[in-house]
Amino acid sequence: MLRSRGWYNDGLLMTAAMLFSIAYFVLNTLLATLVIHLKRNQPMVLREVVSNFGWVAMAYAGSASVAGLLFLTVGQSGPGVLMAVVPIVGMLLTTLHFFFRQQEADEAMRRGRVEAAEREAAQSALHVQALEVSEQRFHSAFTHASIGMALVSTDGQVRQVNRALIGLLGADESAMVGQPLEALFHEGDAETFASLLARVQRREVDAINVELRCRHSDGSDVWVALDGSFFDNPSAEASNLIVQMQDITARRSAEARLQHIAFHDSLTGLPNRSRFHEHMARAIERVKAEPQRRFAVMFLDFDRFKLINDSMGHSAGDAFLIQVARRIRDNVRPGDVVARLGGDEFAVLCEDLEREAHAVTLAERLQLVLGEPLQISGTEISTSASIGITFSTIGYQLPEEVLRDADIAMYRAKAAGKARHALFDAGLHQQVTDRVRLEGELRRAVEAGHLSVAYQPLFNLASGKLTGFEALARWQHPVQGLISPAVFIPIAEETALIGPLTDFILDSACRQLKLWQSRSAAFAELSIQVNVSGNDIAHSAFAQRVTRAIVSARLQPNHLTLELTENVLMDRVDGAVDTLTRLRDLGVGLSIDDFGTGYSSLSYLSTLPIDSLKIDASFVRGMRNGSKEAEVVRAIVTLGASLGKSVIAEGIETESQFDQLRGMGCESGQGYHLSRPLAVENVELLLDRIETERWTVQHGQAPRPVLHH
């Protein structure tokens, strides 16, 4: 019985120990876990508690059981038994220690995996959210962008377009989506885009940047700046090409206008010199590549444009240029290029000529239509053009060479009598080369004062007395000798050297005449005649230049006469009236040289401030009894007398001419029969003879020896 009660008490002890350990587990571990979950606002799940802390409860219960067994064993067998139990307990505790450590490690790993999974899930959620936001932003930006945009597959098919692109091209979305993007472009630019897209497809380039023309739904062209690059669309299986198209039509139109202004004449709309050079350069290259091809260039210059401009004003001149430009353009072949080079100079490039004669035929046709009268400001105007022609067969390398030679040929045509055409040849080029060289030498001679003045005496035909001189420019070239004024005066007129040359002659002649007048009272009324050009008369300060020469020499103005050729005077009659009037008011005499060879009218002769008429030498040379020339001379003498103007005959070379002119009542004359042009020292000899011998011209007898320069 006692034994049974002993076991019973032992059982109670063991049970109490285990219950106490479990209670401690609940109060310690579970309560702490509960508090943590409550702080984290996490629910406690029974399955998770059993899974996570069941082994802890078992450890607590096991420890209580061991403690109870040790207590009972010591109670029955005494403390000595502990020595035997210590190793067992140590092993048990060691096992429990490592077991608990392993359990803690496993739990830590599990918790780490859980936390990592939770973090990854959170990051994934954030990434998904960011992608959604990004896609929403892209969609919004794509849809509402101010420039046209399209998503295009790598094979060039349009997948999506935005509102701006729809508005830019004026097309429906359905008409664009599913179609090749190149279908939106102008036919000439679709190939360009297709080529660039192919390079993108081959991954040769990553982006497209190009300016192209799109076709608007109304048929017009829309210029766009296209930028395309790869775009990874998360909702698409493959990459797309995102294309942006910005409307640059206004900019391209402005550039085109500027380009047109830069390379076209604003008045006529024709290509200008720069653009014509480009056309010629291409023509030269084509001939080099295909020698059987040939071209011609015509250089046109209008013969009376300056007269129209000066007499009717610049607006009339502009109207003239517009009309003749239209006539040229309307009468060349469709492929020919017509250009205005400047002023009244035009050029025509004729390519693919079968024969050079075709260019000549075209030039003749142009001269025919350009010679027809024009209506300008209610006035009918007739004009003509001089045309120079050169051909590619000469073997040109540069456009400048072509125009140079065509220009040379044009001047040859003009020199031959105007309203003509001339062909360029190598000999003509040599002539021009010599002329250019002579021009440079003339410029240096004028600047260095190496020119001189010769003086041809003028005589009163009735009395035979010396009345004055005509001052003539002379150029003694160091190599070529004496160069004729007929050669260097035209060069001076064309190169703006005529002004300095005229001033030199005026100054020299006025000073020299004053010296001769000072010799004797017999010479006090001698006069001097100086030739002036159209350029001189057109110069706004010409009257001041003449005044300066007179004042500097202390010469009386009425002892100076200025000679102008009839054609020069008539070409510039309106612009010359003011200058001539100022000179006449100053007291300077004015004479028309080469009278009878031009086209002056009686109305001009009666209104212009002209003092004398000088009969051209060609009429004097042809004088014979009953000849037409003699009748012309007689008519001029009669005309001069009726208008109150003195008449001078030039080119008197025979006694017969002298007698006829004196018999007709011609007042004065000059010529080789009377005296050649004289150097200053020879004039001094002539004046000496007049003073000592009271010499005069009688019956056309020239002074002996014949003095000339």
C-alpha positions as CSV (number, residue, x, y, z in Angstrom):
1,M,0.0,0.0,0.0
2,L,2.7,2.4,0.9
3,R,4.5,1.4,-2.2
4,S,1.4,2.2,-4.3
5,R,1.1,5.6,-2.6
6,G,4.7,6.3,-3.3
7,W,4.2,5.8,-7.0
8,Y,1.1,7.9,-6.9
9,N,3.0,10.7,-5.2
10,D,5.8,10.4,-7.7
11,G,3.3,10.6,-10.6
12,L,1.7,13.7,-9.1
13,L,5.1,15.3,-8.8
14,M,6.0,14.6,-12.4
15,T,2.7,15.9,-13.6
16,A,3.0,19.0,-11.5
17,A,6.4,19.7,-12.9
18,M,5.3,19.3,-16.5
19,L,2.2,21.4,-15.9
20,F,4.4,24.1,-14.3
21,S,6.8,24.1,-17.3
22,I,3.9,24.4,-19.7
23,A,2.4,27.2,-17.7
24,Y,5.8,28.9,-17.8
25,F,5.9,28.4,-21.5
26,V,2.5,30.0,-22.0
27,L,3.3,32.9,-19.7
28,N,6.7,33.5,-21.1
29,T,7.0,32.6,-24.7
30,L,3.4,32.7,-25.9
31,L,2.5,35.9,-24.0
32,A,5.6,37.6,-25.4
33,T,4.8,36.4,-29.0
34,L,1.2,37.7,-28.5
35,V,2.4,41.1,-27.5
36,I,4.7,41.3,-30.6
37,H,1.9,40.4,-32.9
38,L,-0.4,42.9,-31.4
39,K,2.2,45.7,-31.8
40,R,2.6,44.7,-35.4
41,N,-1.1,44.5,-35.8
42,Q,-0.7,40.9,-37.0
43,P,-3.2,38.1,-36.1
44,M,-2.0,35.0,-34.3
45,V,-2.7,31.8,-36.2
46,L,-2.8,28.5,-34.2
47,R,-1.1,26.5,-36.9
48,E,1.8,29.0,-37.1
49,V,2.1,29.0,-33.2
50,V,2.2,25.2,-33.1
51,S,4.6,25.1,-36.0
52,N,6.9,27.8,-34.6
53,F,6.8,27.1,-30.8
54,G,5.6,23.5,-30.4
55,W,9.2,22.3,-30.0
56,V,9.8,24.9,-27.3
57,A,6.8,23.6,-25.3
58,M,8.2,20.1,-25.7
59,A,11.6,21.2,-24.5
60,Y,10.1,22.9,-21.5
61,A,8.1,19.7,-20.6
62,G,11.1,17.5,-21.2
63,S,13.3,19.6,-18.9
64,A,10.6,19.5,-16.2
65,S,10.4,15.6,-16.5
66,V,14.2,15.3,-16.2
67,A,14.2,17.6,-13.2
68,G,11.5,15.4,-11.6
69,L,13.3,12.2,-12.3
70,L,16.5,13.5,-10.8
71,F,14.6,14.6,-7.7
72,L,13.0,11.2,-7.3
73,T,16.2,9.4,-7.9
74,V,18.1,11.4,-5.4
75,G,15.3,10.9,-2.9
76,Q,15.4,7.0,-3.3
77,S,19.1,6.4,-3.9
78,G,20.8,9.3,-2.3
79,P,22.9,12.1,-3.7
80,G,25.6,9.7,-4.9
81,V,23.5,8.7,-7.8
82,L,24.0,12.2,-9.2
83,M,27.5,11.3,-10.1
84,A,26.2,8.6,-12.5
85,V,23.5,10.8,-13.8
86,V,25.6,13.9,-14.5
87,P,27.2,12.6,-17.7
88,I,23.7,11.6,-18.9
89,V,22.3,14.9,-18.0
90,G,25.3,16.7,-19.6
91,M,24.8,14.8,-22.8
92,L,21.1,15.5,-22.7
93,L,21.7,19.2,-22.1
94,T,24.4,19.3,-24.8
95,T,22.0,17.6,-27.2
96,L,19.3,20.0,-26.3
97,H,21.6,23.0,-26.7
98,F,22.6,22.0,-30.2
99,F,19.1,21.1,-31.0
100,F,17.9,24.5,-29.8
101,R,20.7,26.2,-31.8
102,Q,19.7,24.4,-34.9
103,Q,16.1,25.1,-34.3
104,E,16.9,28.8,-33.8
105,A,19.1,28.8,-37.0
106,D,16.4,27.1,-39.0
107,E,13.8,29.6,-37.7
108,A,16.1,32.5,-38.5
109,M,16.6,31.2,-42.0
110,R,12.9,30.7,-42.4
111,R,12.2,34.2,-41.1
112,G,14.8,35.6,-43.5
113,R,13.3,33.8,-46.4
114,V,9.9,35.2,-45.5
115,E,11.2,38.7,-45.0
116,A,13.1,38.5,-48.3
117,A,10.0,37.2,-50.1
118,E,8.0,40.0,-48.5
119,R,10.6,42.6,-49.6
120,E,10.7,41.2,-53.1
121,A,7.0,41.1,-53.3
122,A,6.9,44.8,-52.1
123,Q,9.5,45.8,-54.7
124,S,7.7,43.9,-57.4
125,A,4.5,45.7,-56.4
126,L,6.4,49.0,-56.5
127,H,7.9,48.2,-59.9
128,V,4.6,47.1,-61.3
129,Q,3.1,50.3,-60.0
130,A,5.9,52.4,-61.5
131,L,5.5,50.6,-64.8
132,E,1.8,51.4,-64.7
133,V,2.4,55.0,-63.9
134,S,5.1,55.2,-66.6
135,E,2.8,53.6,-69.2
136,Q,0.0,56.0,-68.2
137,R,2.4,58.9,-68.5
138,F,3.7,57.7,-71.9
139,H,0.2,57.2,-73.2
140,S,-0.8,60.6,-72.0
141,A,2.3,62.2,-73.5
142,F,1.9,60.3,-76.7
143,T,-1.8,61.1,-77.1
144,H,-1.6,64.8,-76.1
145,A,1.9,65.7,-77.6
146,S,1.9,68.8,-79.7
147,I,4.0,67.2,-82.5
148,G,3.0,64.2,-84.5
149,M,4.0,60.8,-83.2
150,A,3.5,57.2,-84.3
151,L,4.5,53.8,-83.0
152,V,5.8,51.7,-85.8
153,S,6.8,48.1,-85.9
154,T,10.3,47.2,-87.0
155,D,8.9,46.1,-90.4
156,G,7.5,49.6,-90.9
157,Q,3.8,49.1,-90.1
158,V,2.0,51.9,-88.2
159,R,0.7,50.6,-84.9
160,Q,-0.6,53.7,-83.3
161,V,-0.8,57.4,-84.1
162,N,-1.5,60.4,-81.9
163,R,-3.9,63.3,-82.4
164,A,-1.3,65.7,-83.5
165,L,-0.2,63.5,-86.4
166,I,-3.8,63.0,-87.4
167,G,-4.2,66.8,-87.5
168,L,-0.9,67.3,-89.2
169,L,-1.8,65.1,-92.2
170,G,-5.6,65.6,-92.1
171,A,-6.2,61.9,-92.3
172,D,-8.3,59.4,-90.3
173,E,-6.5,57.2,-87.8
174,S,-8.0,54.1,-89.5
175,A,-6.4,55.2,-92.8
176,M,-2.9,55.2,-91.2
177,V,-2.9,52.4,-88.6
178,G,-1.9,49.1,-90.2
179,Q,-0.4,50.8,-93.3
180,P,3.4,51.2,-94.1
181,L,4.7,54.4,-92.7
182,E,6.3,55.2,-96.0
183,A,2.9,55.4,-97.5
184,L,2.5,58.8,-95.7
185,F,5.4,60.4,-97.5
186,H,5.8,62.1,-100.9
187,E,6.7,59.7,-103.6
188,G,10.1,61.2,-104.0
189,D,10.8,60.9,-100.2
190,A,9.3,57.5,-99.5
191,E,12.4,55.8,-101.0
192,T,14.6,57.8,-98.7
193,F,12.7,56.7,-95.6
194,A,12.6,53.1,-96.8
195,S,16.4,53.1,-97.1
196,L,16.8,54.6,-93.6
197,L,14.4,52.1,-92.1
198,A,16.3,49.2,-93.7
199,R,19.4,50.4,-92.0
200,V,17.6,50.5,-88.7
201,Q,16.3,47.0,-89.3
202,R,19.8,45.8,-89.9
203,R,20.9,47.5,-86.7
204,E,23.4,49.6,-88.7
205,V,22.0,52.7,-86.9
206,D,19.9,53.2,-83.8
207,A,17.9,56.2,-84.9
208,I,16.5,58.0,-88.0
209,N,16.9,61.8,-88.4
210,V,15.7,63.2,-91.7
211,E,13.5,65.9,-93.2
212,L,10.8,64.6,-95.6
213,R,7.7,65.6,-97.3
214,C,4.4,64.1,-96.2
215,R,1.2,64.1,-98.3
216,H,-1.7,65.9,-96.7
217,S,-5.2,64.6,-97.3
218,D,-5.9,67.8,-99.4
219,G,-3.0,66.9,-101.8
220,S,-0.5,69.4,-100.5
221,D,3.0,68.7,-99.3
222,V,3.8,69.0,-95.6
223,W,7.5,69.2,-94.7
224,V,8.3,67.3,-91.4
225,A,11.5,66.8,-89.4
226,L,11.3,63.1,-88.6
227,D,13.1,61.5,-85.6
228,G,12.8,57.8,-85.0
229,S,14.3,55.5,-82.4
230,F,13.7,52.1,-80.8
231,F,11.2,52.0,-78.0
232,D,10.6,49.0,-75.7
233,N,6.9,48.7,-75.1
234,P,6.2,46.4,-72.1
235,S,2.8,45.5,-73.5
236,A,4.2,44.5,-76.8
237,E,6.1,41.3,-77.7
238,A,8.8,43.1,-79.7
239,S,10.4,46.5,-79.8
240,N,8.7,49.3,-81.7
241,L,10.0,52.3,-83.5
242,I,8.7,55.6,-82.0
243,V,8.6,58.2,-84.7
244,Q,8.2,62.0,-84.1
245,M,7.2,64.3,-86.9
246,Q,7.4,68.0,-86.4
247,D,5.8,70.4,-89.0
248,I,8.6,72.5,-90.6
249,T,6.6,73.6,-93.7
250,A,6.9,77.2,-92.8
251,R,10.6,77.0,-92.2
252,R,11.2,75.1,-95.5
253,S,9.0,77.7,-97.3
254,A,11.1,80.5,-95.9
255,E,14.3,78.7,-96.8
256,A,13.0,78.2,-100.3
257,R,12.1,81.9,-100.6
258,L,15.5,82.8,-99.4
259,Q,17.1,80.3,-101.8
260,H,15.1,81.8,-104.6
261,I,16.0,85.3,-103.7
262,A,19.7,84.3,-103.4
263,F,19.8,82.6,-106.8
264,H,17.2,84.5,-108.9
265,D,16.8,88.0,-110.1
266,S,14.1,89.8,-108.1
267,L,12.9,91.9,-111.1
268,T,12.5,89.3,-113.8
269,G,12.4,86.1,-111.7
270,L,15.1,84.6,-113.9
271,P,18.2,82.8,-112.5
272,N,20.9,85.2,-111.5
273,R,24.6,85.0,-112.3
274,S,25.4,82.6,-109.4
275,R,22.7,80.1,-110.4
276,F,23.7,80.4,-114.1
277,H,27.3,79.5,-113.0
278,E,25.9,76.4,-111.3
279,H,24.0,75.4,-114.5
280,M,27.2,75.9,-116.6
281,A,29.3,73.9,-114.2
282,R,27.0,71.0,-114.5
283,A,27.0,71.3,-118.3
284,I,30.8,71.3,-118.4
285,E,30.9,68.2,-116.2
286,R,28.4,66.4,-118.5
287,V,30.5,67.3,-121.6
288,K,33.6,65.9,-119.8
289,A,31.8,62.7,-119.1
290,E,30.2,62.5,-122.6
291,P,32.4,64.3,-125.1
292,Q,29.9,63.8,-127.9
293,R,27.5,66.2,-126.1
294,R,27.8,69.9,-126.7
295,F,26.4,73.2,-125.4
296,A,26.4,76.9,-126.3
297,V,26.2,80.0,-124.2
298,M,24.8,83.2,-125.6
299,F,25.6,86.6,-124.0
300,L,23.0,89.3,-124.8
301,D,23.4,93.1,-124.2
302,F,20.8,95.6,-125.3
303,D,22.1,98.5,-127.4
304,R,20.0,101.4,-126.2
305,F,19.1,100.4,-122.6
306,K,20.9,103.3,-121.0
307,L,19.1,105.8,-123.2
308,I,15.8,104.3,-122.1
309,N,16.8,104.3,-118.5
310,D,18.1,107.9,-118.6
311,S,15.3,109.4,-120.7
312,M,12.3,107.6,-119.3
313,G,13.4,106.8,-115.7
314,H,14.2,103.6,-113.9
315,S,10.7,102.4,-113.7
316,A,10.5,102.4,-117.5
317,G,13.9,100.7,-117.5
318,D,12.5,98.0,-115.2
319,A,9.4,97.5,-117.4
320,F,11.7,97.2,-120.4
321,L,13.8,94.5,-118.7
322,I,10.7,92.5,-117.6
323,Q,9.3,92.5,-121.2
324,V,12.6,91.5,-122.9
325,A,13.2,88.8,-120.3
326,R,9.8,87.4,-121.1
327,R,10.5,87.5,-124.9
328,I,13.8,85.7,-124.4
329,R,12.2,83.0,-122.2
330,D,9.3,82.5,-124.6
331,N,11.5,82.0,-127.6
332,V,14.2,79.5,-126.4
333,R,13.8,75.8,-126.3
334,P,12.1,74.2,-123.2
335,G,15.3,72.9,-121.7
336,D,17.4,76.1,-122.2
337,V,18.4,78.2,-119.2
338,V,17.8,81.9,-119.4
339,A,19.5,84.2,-116.8
340,R,19.8,87.8,-116.1
341,L,23.4,88.6,-115.2
342,G,22.9,92.2,-114.2
343,G,21.8,95.5,-115.7
344,D,20.7,94.8,-119.3
345,E,22.9,91.7,-119.7
346,F,21.2,88.3,-120.2
347,A,22.6,84.8,-120.9
348,V,21.2,81.7,-122.4
349,L,22.6,78.1,-121.9
350,C,21.7,75.8,-124.7
351,E,22.5,72.1,-124.0
352,D,22.4,69.0,-126.1
353,L,22.9,70.8,-129.4
354,E,23.0,68.6,-132.4
355,R,24.8,71.2,-134.4
356,E,26.4,74.6,-133.6
357,A,24.3,76.1,-136.3
358,H,21.2,75.6,-134.1
359,A,22.6,78.1,-131.6
360,V,23.1,80.6,-134.4
361,T,19.5,80.1,-135.6
362,L,18.3,80.7,-132.1
363,A,20.3,83.9,-131.8
364,E,18.8,85.2,-135.1
365,R,15.3,84.4,-133.8
366,L,16.0,86.2,-130.6
367,Q,17.3,89.3,-132.4
368,L,14.2,89.3,-134.6
369,V,11.7,89.2,-131.7
370,L,13.8,91.6,-129.5
371,G,13.9,94.0,-132.4
372,E,10.1,94.3,-132.4
373,P,8.8,97.5,-130.7
374,L,7.8,97.5,-127.0
375,Q,5.0,99.4,-125.3
376,I,6.3,101.0,-122.1
377,S,4.3,103.6,-120.2
378,G,2.3,104.3,-123.4
379,T,5.4,104.9,-125.5
380,E,6.5,102.6,-128.3
381,I,10.2,101.8,-127.9
382,S,12.4,100.0,-130.4
383,T,15.6,98.4,-129.3
384,S,18.1,95.7,-130.4
385,A,20.5,93.2,-128.8
386,S,24.1,92.4,-129.5
387,I,24.7,88.7,-128.9
388,G,28.0,86.8,-128.4
389,I,28.1,83.0,-128.7
390,T,30.6,80.5,-127.6
391,F,30.6,76.7,-127.7
392,S,31.7,73.9,-125.5
393,T,34.0,72.5,-128.2
394,I,36.6,75.1,-127.1
395,G,37.1,72.9,-124.1
396,Y,36.2,74.9,-121.0
397,Q,37.0,74.0,-117.5
398,L,35.3,76.7,-115.5
399,P,32.0,78.6,-115.9
400,E,33.9,81.9,-115.7
401,E,35.8,81.1,-118.8
402,V,32.6,80.4,-120.7
403,L,31.0,83.7,-119.8
404,R,34.2,85.6,-120.4
405,D,34.4,84.4,-124.0
406,A,30.7,84.9,-124.7
407,D,31.1,88.4,-123.4
408,I,34.1,89.0,-125.6
409,A,32.1,87.8,-128.6
410,M,29.2,90.1,-127.6
411,Y,31.5,93.1,-127.7
412,R,32.8,92.0,-131.1
413,A,29.2,92.0,-132.3
414,K,28.5,95.4,-130.8
415,A,31.7,96.9,-132.4
416,A,30.6,95.5,-135.7
417,G,27.5,97.8,-135.7
418,K,25.1,96.5,-133.0
419,A,22.0,94.4,-133.5
420,R,24.4,91.6,-134.5
421,H,25.7,88.3,-133.2
422,A,29.3,87.1,-133.2
423,L,31.0,83.8,-132.5
424,F,34.0,83.5,-130.3
425,D,37.3,82.1,-131.5
426,A,40.8,81.8,-130.1
427,G,42.0,84.8,-132.1
428,L,39.4,86.9,-130.5
429,H,40.6,85.8,-127.1
430,Q,44.1,87.0,-128.0
431,Q,42.7,90.3,-129.0
432,V,41.0,90.6,-125.6
433,T,44.1,89.6,-123.8
434,D,46.0,92.3,-125.5
435,R,43.3,94.8,-124.8
436,V,43.3,93.8,-121.1
437,R,47.1,94.3,-121.0
438,L,46.8,97.6,-122.7
439,E,44.1,98.7,-120.2
440,G,46.5,98.1,-117.3
441,E,49.2,100.0,-119.1
442,L,46.9,102.9,-119.9
443,R,45.8,103.1,-116.2
444,R,49.4,103.3,-115.1
445,A,50.2,105.9,-117.8
446,V,47.2,108.1,-116.7
447,E,48.2,107.8,-113.0
448,A,51.8,108.6,-113.7
449,G,51.0,111.5,-116.1
450,H,52.8,109.9,-119.0
451,L,50.2,111.0,-121.6
452,S,50.6,114.2,-123.6
453,V,48.4,116.6,-125.5
454,A,48.8,117.6,-129.2
455,Y,47.2,120.7,-130.6
456,Q,45.6,120.8,-134.1
457,P,45.2,124.4,-135.3
458,L,41.8,125.8,-136.4
459,F,41.6,128.5,-139.1
460,N,39.0,131.0,-140.2
461,L,38.5,129.8,-143.8
462,A,37.7,133.3,-145.1
463,S,40.6,135.2,-143.6
464,G,43.0,132.3,-143.2
465,K,43.8,133.5,-139.6
466,L,44.5,131.1,-136.7
467,T,41.5,131.0,-134.4
468,G,42.4,128.3,-132.0
469,F,43.3,124.7,-131.4
470,E,41.7,121.3,-130.8
471,A,43.4,119.5,-127.9
472,L,44.0,115.8,-128.7
473,A,45.3,113.2,-126.3
474,R,48.5,111.3,-127.3
475,W,50.0,108.2,-125.7
476,Q,53.6,107.4,-126.6
477,H,53.9,103.7,-125.5
478,P,57.4,102.7,-124.4
479,V,57.3,99.6,-126.6
480,Q,54.5,100.0,-129.2
481,G,55.2,103.6,-129.9
482,L,52.4,106.1,-130.6
483,I,49.0,104.5,-129.9
484,S,46.0,105.9,-131.8
485,P,43.3,107.6,-129.7
486,A,40.9,105.5,-131.6
487,V,42.4,102.5,-129.6
488,F,42.9,103.9,-126.1
489,I,39.9,106.3,-125.8
490,P,37.3,103.5,-126.0
491,I,39.3,101.6,-123.4
492,A,39.3,104.6,-121.1
493,E,35.5,105.1,-121.6
494,E,34.8,101.4,-120.7
495,T,37.1,101.4,-117.6
496,A,36.3,104.6,-115.8
497,L,39.6,106.1,-116.9
498,I,37.9,108.6,-119.1
499,G,37.3,111.0,-116.2
500,P,40.9,111.3,-115.1
501,L,42.0,111.5,-118.8
502,T,39.5,114.3,-119.6
503,D,40.6,116.2,-116.5
504,F,44.3,115.9,-117.6
505,I,43.5,117.2,-121.1
506,L,41.3,120.0,-119.7
507,D,43.9,121.2,-117.2
508,S,46.8,120.9,-119.7
509,A,44.9,122.6,-122.6
510,C,43.6,125.5,-120.4
511,R,47.0,126.2,-118.9
512,Q,48.8,126.0,-122.3
513,L,46.2,128.2,-124.0
514,K,46.6,130.9,-121.3
515,L,50.4,130.8,-121.9
516,W,49.9,131.4,-125.6
517,Q,47.4,134.1,-125.1
518,S,49.9,135.9,-122.9
519,R,52.5,136.0,-125.6
520,S,50.8,138.8,-127.6
521,A,47.6,140.7,-128.0
522,A,47.3,139.0,-131.4
523,F,46.7,135.7,-129.6
524,A,44.5,137.0,-126.8
525,E,41.3,135.6,-128.5
526,L,42.6,132.2,-129.4
527,S,40.3,129.4,-128.2
528,I,40.7,125.7,-127.3
529,Q,38.4,122.8,-128.1
530,V,38.4,119.7,-125.9
531,N,36.5,116.5,-126.6
532,V,34.4,115.1,-123.8
533,S,32.6,111.7,-123.6
534,G,29.2,110.6,-122.6
535,N,30.5,109.5,-119.3
536,D,31.9,112.9,-118.6
537,I,28.5,114.6,-119.4
538,A,26.7,112.0,-117.2
539,H,29.0,112.8,-114.2
540,S,27.1,115.0,-111.7
541,A,30.2,117.0,-110.9
542,F,31.4,117.6,-114.5
543,A,30.5,121.3,-114.5
544,Q,32.5,121.8,-111.3
545,R,35.5,119.9,-112.9
546,V,35.4,122.2,-115.9
547,T,35.1,125.3,-113.7
548,R,38.1,124.2,-111.6
549,A,40.2,123.8,-114.7
550,I,39.3,127.3,-116.0
551,V,39.8,129.0,-112.7
552,S,43.1,127.2,-112.1
553,A,44.4,128.4,-115.5
554,R,42.9,131.9,-115.1
555,L,41.2,131.4,-118.5
556,Q,38.1,133.2,-119.7
557,P,35.3,130.6,-120.0
558,N,34.3,131.7,-123.5
559,H,37.8,130.7,-124.8
560,L,37.0,127.0,-124.0
561,T,34.7,124.9,-126.2
562,L,33.7,121.4,-125.3
563,E,33.0,118.9,-128.1
564,L,30.5,116.1,-127.9
565,T,29.7,113.6,-130.6
566,E,26.2,113.7,-132.0
567,N,25.4,110.2,-130.9
568,V,26.7,110.7,-127.4
569,L,24.6,113.8,-127.0
570,M,21.4,112.3,-128.3
571,D,21.9,109.1,-126.2
572,R,22.1,111.2,-123.1
573,V,20.1,114.3,-124.1
574,D,17.7,114.3,-121.2
575,G,20.3,113.7,-118.6
576,A,22.7,116.1,-120.3
577,V,20.5,119.2,-120.5
578,D,21.1,120.4,-116.9
579,T,24.9,119.9,-117.2
580,L,25.1,121.6,-120.6
581,T,23.0,124.5,-119.4
582,R,25.2,125.1,-116.4
583,L,28.3,125.0,-118.7
584,R,26.6,127.4,-121.1
585,D,25.7,129.8,-118.3
586,L,29.3,129.7,-117.2
587,G,30.2,130.9,-120.7
588,V,31.8,127.7,-122.0
589,G,31.2,127.0,-125.7
590,L,29.5,123.7,-126.8
591,S,30.0,122.0,-130.1
592,I,28.5,118.9,-131.7
593,D,31.3,116.8,-133.2
594,D,30.9,114.5,-136.2
595,F,27.7,116.2,-137.1
596,G,25.6,114.5,-139.7
597,T,26.5,110.9,-138.7
598,G,23.9,110.6,-135.9
599,Y,20.2,111.0,-135.5
600,S,19.7,114.4,-133.9
601,S,16.6,116.2,-134.6
602,L,16.0,119.9,-135.5
603,S,14.0,120.3,-132.3
604,Y,17.0,119.3,-130.2
605,L,19.3,121.6,-132.1
606,S,17.0,124.6,-131.6
607,T,16.6,124.0,-127.8
608,L,20.0,122.7,-126.7
609,P,22.6,125.3,-125.7
610,I,24.8,124.4,-128.7
611,D,27.1,127.0,-130.2
612,S,28.7,125.2,-133.2
613,L,28.4,122.2,-135.5
614,K,31.5,120.4,-136.7
615,I,31.0,118.6,-140.0
616,D,32.3,115.0,-139.9
617,A,35.5,114.3,-141.9
618,S,33.7,111.6,-143.9
619,F,31.5,114.1,-145.7
620,V,34.5,116.5,-146.4
621,R,36.5,113.6,-147.9
622,G,33.7,112.8,-150.3
623,M,33.2,116.3,-151.5
624,R,33.1,116.6,-155.3
625,N,31.0,118.9,-157.4
626,G,27.6,117.5,-157.5
627,S,28.3,114.7,-155.0
628,K,25.8,113.8,-152.3
629,E,28.5,114.5,-149.7
630,A,28.9,118.0,-151.0
631,E,25.1,118.5,-150.8
632,V,25.1,117.3,-147.2
633,V,27.9,119.7,-146.3
634,R,26.1,122.6,-148.0
635,A,22.9,121.7,-146.1
636,I,24.8,121.6,-142.7
637,V,26.3,125.0,-143.4
638,T,22.9,126.4,-144.3
639,L,21.4,124.8,-141.2
640,G,24.0,126.3,-139.0
641,A,23.5,129.7,-140.4
642,S,19.7,129.5,-140.0
643,L,20.1,128.4,-136.4
644,G,22.7,131.0,-135.6
645,K,25.4,128.4,-135.0
646,S,28.9,128.5,-136.4
647,V,30.1,125.6,-138.6
648,I,33.5,124.0,-138.5
649,A,34.8,121.5,-141.1
650,E,37.3,118.8,-140.1
651,G,39.4,116.6,-142.2
652,I,40.3,119.1,-144.9
653,E,43.1,117.4,-146.8
654,T,43.1,119.0,-150.2
655,E,43.0,122.5,-151.7
656,S,39.9,121.6,-153.5
657,Q,38.1,120.8,-150.3
658,F,39.4,124.1,-148.8
659,D,38.1,126.1,-151.7
660,Q,34.7,124.4,-151.8
661,L,34.1,124.9,-148.0
662,R,35.1,128.5,-148.2
663,G,32.8,129.0,-151.2
664,M,29.9,127.5,-149.3
665,G,30.4,129.9,-146.4
666,C,31.8,127.5,-143.9
667,E,33.3,129.6,-141.2
668,S,36.2,127.5,-139.8
669,G,38.2,124.4,-140.6
670,Q,41.0,122.1,-139.7
671,G,42.8,119.2,-141.3
672,Y,46.1,117.9,-142.6
673,H,46.0,120.3,-145.6
674,L,46.1,123.2,-143.1
675,S,48.2,121.7,-140.3
676,R,48.7,118.4,-138.6
677,P,48.3,118.1,-134.8
678,L,51.4,119.8,-133.3
679,A,53.4,119.3,-130.2
680,V,53.7,122.3,-127.8
681,E,57.2,123.3,-129.2
682,N,55.9,123.2,-132.8
683,V,52.9,125.4,-131.9
684,E,55.5,127.8,-130.5
685,L,57.2,127.8,-133.9
686,L,53.9,128.4,-135.6
687,L,53.1,131.3,-133.3
688,D,56.6,132.7,-133.9
689,R,56.0,132.7,-137.7
690,I,52.6,134.3,-137.3
691,E,54.1,137.1,-135.2
692,T,57.1,137.7,-137.4
693,E,55.6,137.1,-140.9
694,R,51.9,137.8,-140.1
695,W,51.4,134.4,-141.7
696,T,47.9,133.2,-142.6
697,V,46.5,130.3,-144.6
698,Q,45.9,131.5,-148.1
699,H,44.3,129.3,-150.7
700,G,44.8,126.3,-148.4
701,Q,48.5,126.7,-148.4
702,A,49.9,124.9,-145.3
703,P,52.9,126.3,-143.4
704,R,56.3,125.1,-144.4
705,P,57.8,122.9,-143.1
706,V,54.8,120.8,-142.2
707,L,54.9,120.5,-138.5
708,H,53.3,117.5,-136.9
709,H,53.4,115.5,-133.7
